[in-house]
Amino acid sequence: MTAVCTLVVLLAACGSDADRDPTPSPSTATTSSPIATAQATPTSDRTEAGESPEGDLKFKVTGMCTSNGGTLRAIGSNFTPYQQYTTQVWYPNGDPYPSDLISNPGNVSANGTTPWWTWPCDLGANDVGDPPGKYEVLITEYVEGASARTVRTTFTIREP
C-alpha cells in the first residue's frame, strides 16, 4: 500500500491509499469566492506507461485578488515528481501576459504537487496591478522523452 500525502501551504495530511475517496473526480472543477474564481479543465495526451502518474493533471487557482493586491495560489496535483512545468497566461482581452513577468519554469514537488505557484495581483506590467477581469491560464508539464501534458484554468481579478 502506498502512502499518500497532501501539502497545502504549511499544513500536511497523510494517509494510505485506503483513505482516498474512491469516487472519480469530474473532468472540470469549479471554485469561487466573492473575490476570485477559478475553473480547471484538464487535458492529457501522454500515453507512455510509467512516465508520469496516471490520469489528468489537476490545477486549481485559489485565493482573493484585486488589482490593488492579494495573492492567488494554486493547488496542483498528479504532476510527475521533481519535473518542471511552465505557466502561460492571457489577459481578459486575449493578449498574452508578458512572459518575463511569469516565474518559469515552476518546479514540481516530490509528491507531484505545485505548492510554490503564486500570482501576486498587484505586480503587473508597468509596475501597476493587473487589470480586473477573467484570465486564461495554461500549465504545461514537460518530461524528457514523453509528450507534454497540459491543464487549462481561469482566474478572475476583481475591481478594487
C-alpha beads as a LAMMPS data file, in Angstrom:
LAMMPS data file: protein, C-alpha beads

160 atoms
159 bonds

1 atom types
1 bond types

-500.0 500.0 xlo xhi
-500.0 500.0 ylo yhi
-500.0 500.0 zlo zhi

Masses

1 110.0

Atoms # bond

1 1 1 0.000 0.000 0.000
2 1 1 1.362 3.434 -0.949
3 1 1 1.328 6.356 1.482
4 1 1 -0.484 9.437 0.208
5 1 1 0.425 12.935 1.434
6 1 1 -1.232 16.220 0.587
7 1 1 0.581 19.513 1.159
8 1 1 -1.379 22.766 1.225
9 1 1 0.566 25.892 2.182
10 1 1 2.116 24.757 5.508
11 1 1 -0.321 22.015 6.541
12 1 1 0.059 18.363 5.592
13 1 1 -2.250 15.393 5.865
14 1 1 -1.053 11.874 5.233
15 1 1 -2.746 8.519 4.947
16 1 1 -2.839 5.363 2.893
17 1 1 -4.496 4.636 -0.442
18 1 1 -7.451 3.321 1.548
19 1 1 -8.065 6.856 2.894
20 1 1 -8.773 8.234 -0.563
21 1 1 -12.272 8.911 -1.835
22 1 1 -12.906 6.190 -4.468
23 1 1 -15.359 8.424 -6.325
24 1 1 -13.781 9.645 -9.557
25 1 1 -13.448 13.396 -9.697
26 1 1 -15.159 15.219 -12.575
27 1 1 -13.084 16.401 -15.510
28 1 1 -13.997 20.001 -14.771
29 1 1 -13.667 21.504 -11.301
30 1 1 -15.001 24.925 -10.341
31 1 1 -14.324 27.010 -7.264
32 1 1 -15.402 30.500 -6.448
33 1 1 -15.287 33.092 -3.728
34 1 1 -16.610 36.639 -3.541
35 1 1 -13.252 37.878 -4.867
36 1 1 -11.632 35.186 -7.058
37 1 1 -12.953 32.366 -9.210
38 1 1 -11.204 29.527 -10.987
39 1 1 -12.179 26.712 -13.304
40 1 1 -9.855 23.934 -14.428
41 1 1 -10.315 21.663 -17.417
42 1 1 -7.532 19.051 -17.533
43 1 1 -6.283 17.581 -20.792
44 1 1 -3.606 14.992 -21.333
45 1 1 -2.038 13.392 -24.368
46 1 1 0.625 11.335 -22.571
47 1 1 0.272 7.605 -23.091
48 1 1 3.661 6.134 -22.144
49 1 1 3.219 3.893 -19.108
50 1 1 5.426 4.696 -16.129
51 1 1 6.398 8.171 -17.336
52 1 1 4.033 10.004 -15.024
53 1 1 1.138 9.404 -12.673
54 1 1 -1.978 8.025 -14.322
55 1 1 -4.790 10.432 -15.039
56 1 1 -5.054 14.087 -15.838
57 1 1 -3.140 16.958 -14.314
58 1 1 -5.159 18.859 -11.743
59 1 1 -4.661 22.585 -11.163
60 1 1 -6.979 24.885 -9.231
61 1 1 -6.316 28.584 -8.539
62 1 1 -7.437 29.730 -5.084
63 1 1 -7.408 32.928 -3.059
64 1 1 -8.665 36.503 -3.121
65 1 1 -7.336 39.083 -5.501
66 1 1 -7.985 42.628 -6.735
67 1 1 -5.894 44.990 -8.843
68 1 1 -4.713 46.610 -5.589
69 1 1 -3.407 43.444 -4.011
70 1 1 -3.797 39.909 -2.881
71 1 1 -2.010 36.776 -3.971
72 1 1 -3.557 33.807 -5.697
73 1 1 -2.148 30.354 -5.080
74 1 1 -2.661 27.057 -6.836
75 1 1 -3.369 23.541 -5.778
76 1 1 -1.876 21.346 -8.477
77 1 1 -1.612 17.580 -8.333
78 1 1 -0.888 14.480 -10.393
79 1 1 2.253 16.070 -11.858
80 1 1 5.411 13.995 -12.360
81 1 1 7.554 14.383 -9.203
82 1 1 10.688 16.536 -9.479
83 1 1 9.864 17.704 -13.013
84 1 1 9.142 21.211 -14.279
85 1 1 6.144 22.978 -15.748
86 1 1 5.519 26.289 -17.467
87 1 1 2.742 28.805 -16.955
88 1 1 1.251 30.848 -19.787
89 1 1 -1.398 33.476 -19.063
90 1 1 -3.653 35.626 -21.246
91 1 1 -5.216 38.932 -20.188
92 1 1 -9.011 39.263 -20.194
93 1 1 -8.768 40.909 -23.660
94 1 1 -6.896 37.857 -25.046
95 1 1 -3.428 39.425 -25.201
96 1 1 -0.612 37.233 -23.855
97 1 1 0.705 38.179 -20.429
98 1 1 4.389 39.254 -20.595
99 1 1 6.437 36.091 -20.186
100 1 1 9.206 37.951 -18.336
101 1 1 6.710 38.648 -15.518
102 1 1 5.881 34.946 -15.055
103 1 1 8.182 32.839 -12.924
104 1 1 9.026 29.974 -15.287
105 1 1 9.741 27.163 -15.082
106 1 1 7.901 26.003 -11.988
107 1 1 9.146 23.017 -10.028
108 1 1 7.030 20.021 -9.100
109 1 1 7.427 18.714 -5.557
110 1 1 8.363 15.166 -4.564
111 1 1 4.692 14.232 -4.219
112 1 1 3.637 15.607 -7.633
113 1 1 2.137 18.914 -6.448
114 1 1 2.799 22.574 -7.306
115 1 1 2.992 24.225 -3.861
116 1 1 5.098 27.179 -4.982
117 1 1 2.786 28.575 -7.722
118 1 1 1.602 32.082 -6.799
119 1 1 0.143 35.083 -8.622
120 1 1 0.638 38.485 -6.909
121 1 1 -2.141 40.616 -8.443
122 1 1 -0.558 43.974 -7.635
123 1 1 2.698 43.315 -9.539
124 1 1 1.505 43.547 -13.139
125 1 1 3.164 45.113 -16.163
126 1 1 4.491 48.674 -15.829
127 1 1 4.520 48.326 -12.024
128 1 1 0.732 48.625 -11.736
129 1 1 -1.733 45.990 -10.604
130 1 1 -3.213 43.578 -13.096
131 1 1 -6.430 44.867 -14.661
132 1 1 -9.696 43.340 -13.451
133 1 1 -11.209 40.516 -15.485
134 1 1 -11.005 36.807 -16.257
135 1 1 -7.532 35.496 -17.104
136 1 1 -6.851 32.289 -19.059
137 1 1 -4.056 30.015 -17.807
138 1 1 -2.261 27.111 -19.500
139 1 1 0.024 24.917 -17.407
140 1 1 2.295 22.560 -19.380
141 1 1 4.339 19.783 -17.805
142 1 1 7.401 18.604 -19.714
143 1 1 9.118 15.280 -19.047
144 1 1 12.093 14.298 -21.197
145 1 1 11.225 11.503 -23.584
146 1 1 7.457 11.914 -23.193
147 1 1 4.798 14.110 -24.711
148 1 1 3.685 17.178 -22.758
149 1 1 0.627 17.169 -20.511
150 1 1 -1.459 20.299 -20.078
151 1 1 -4.211 21.696 -17.908
152 1 1 -6.204 24.871 -18.541
153 1 1 -7.846 27.033 -15.925
154 1 1 -9.012 30.596 -15.362
155 1 1 -8.894 33.083 -12.546
156 1 1 -10.655 36.403 -12.071
157 1 1 -9.157 39.583 -10.699
158 1 1 -11.871 41.784 -9.229
159 1 1 -12.199 45.556 -9.118
160 1 1 -10.583 47.070 -6.007

Bonds

1 1 1 2
2 1 2 3
3 1 3 4
4 1 4 5
5 1 5 6
6 1 6 7
7 1 7 8
8 1 8 9
9 1 9 10
10 1 10 11
11 1 11 12
12 1 12 13
13 1 13 14
14 1 14 15
15 1 15 16
16 1 16 17
17 1 17 18
18 1 18 19
19 1 19 20
20 1 20 21
21 1 21 22
22 1 22 23
23 1 23 24
24 1 24 25
25 1 25 26
26 1 26 27
27 1 27 28
28 1 28 29
29 1 29 30
30 1 30 31
31 1 31 32
32 1 32 33
33 1 33 34
34 1 34 35
35 1 35 36
36 1 36 37
37 1 37 38
38 1 38 39
39 1 39 40
40 1 40 41
41 1 41 42
42 1 42 43
43 1 43 44
44 1 44 45
45 1 45 46
46 1 46 47
47 1 47 48
48 1 48 49
49 1 49 50
50 1 50 51
51 1 51 52
52 1 52 53
53 1 53 54
54 1 54 55
55 1 55 56
56 1 56 57
57 1 57 58
58 1 58 59
59 1 59 60
60 1 60 61
61 1 61 62
62 1 62 63
63 1 63 64
64 1 64 65
65 1 65 66
66 1 66 67
67 1 67 68
68 1 68 69
69 1 69 70
70 1 70 71
71 1 71 72
72 1 72 73
73 1 73 74
74 1 74 75
75 1 75 76
76 1 76 77
77 1 77 78
78 1 78 79
79 1 79 80
80 1 80 81
81 1 81 82
82 1 82 83
83 1 83 84
84 1 84 85
85 1 85 86
86 1 86 87
87 1 87 88
88 1 88 89
89 1 89 90
90 1 90 91
91 1 91 92
92 1 92 93
93 1 93 94
94 1 94 95
95 1 95 96
96 1 96 97
97 1 97 98
98 1 98 99
99 1 99 100
100 1 100 101
101 1 101 102
102 1 102 103
103 1 103 104
104 1 104 105
105 1 105 106
106 1 106 107
107 1 107 108
108 1 108 109
109 1 109 110
110 1 110 111
111 1 111 112
112 1 112 113
113 1 113 114
114 1 114 115
115 1 115 116
116 1 116 117
117 1 117 118
118 1 118 119
119 1 119 120
120 1 120 121
121 1 121 122
122 1 122 123
123 1 123 124
124 1 124 125
125 1 125 126
126 1 126 127
127 1 127 128
128 1 128 129
129 1 129 130
130 1 130 131
131 1 131 132
132 1 132 133
133 1 133 134
134 1 134 135
135 1 135 136
136 1 136 137
137 1 137 138
138 1 138 139
139 1 139 140
140 1 140 141
141 1 141 142
142 1 142 143
143 1 143 144
144 1 144 145
145 1 145 146
146 1 146 147
147 1 147 148
148 1 148 149
149 1 149 150
150 1 150 151
151 1 151 152
152 1 152 153
153 1 153 154
154 1 154 155
155 1 155 156
156 1 156 157
157 1 157 158
158 1 158 159
159 1 159 160
